[in-house]
Amino acid sequence: MKLNPFVIAPIAYLLLKGGSTLYNASRLNFYVAKLVPRLQGITPVLDIYIGVQNPTGGTFSIQSAVGKVYANDNYLGDLSSFTLTTVKPNQQTFFIASLRMSLVGLAQEVYNSISQGLSTVTFNLKFNGTVNVNGVPVPIALSYRII
């Protein structure tokens, strides 16, 4: 069977483009900058300001971020952001991702805090998800400690 170059060329281009974007996007540094609690109806929401540092010479577009958040290894809720954010070369910027907290997960954390004694409470937040950078899904893991 002979391979058609008109079929192979576009596929090869997409694989190379995606691989190149993934490599460059993996050089971005993501970190939690600020947490802002609020209520949306009766649902507790935590707006998480995520900083993105770009040490490369390329411009990146963050199109979305989604994933799960855990507090002390208990499921806390789903995090999402669908606001287009441009990260310019050799700069940092921020985008806001909203964590819609599970009432069951939040109640579990409150119960654990009370049973352990409030003076020793530490929350270790962990986010595991995907960030869409220039159309390529990039896995991301962030952690943040609240004392």
Secondary structure as GFF3:
##gff-version 3
##sequence-region A 1 147
A	DSSP	alpha_helix	5	25	.	.	.	ID=ss1
A	DSSP	beta_strand	29	40	.	.	.	ID=ss2
A	DSSP	beta_strand	43	54	.	.	.	ID=ss3
A	DSSP	beta_strand	60	71	.	.	.	ID=ss4
A	DSSP	beta_strand	74	81	.	.	.	ID=ss5
A	DSSP	beta_strand	85	87	.	.	.	ID=ss6
A	DSSP	beta_strand	91	101	.	.	.	ID=ss7
A	DSSP	alpha_helix	103	116	.	.	.	ID=ss8
A	DSSP	three_ten_helix	118	120	.	.	.	ID=ss9
A	DSSP	beta_strand	123	133	.	.	.	ID=ss10
A	DSSP	beta_strand	136	146	.	.	.	ID=ss11
###
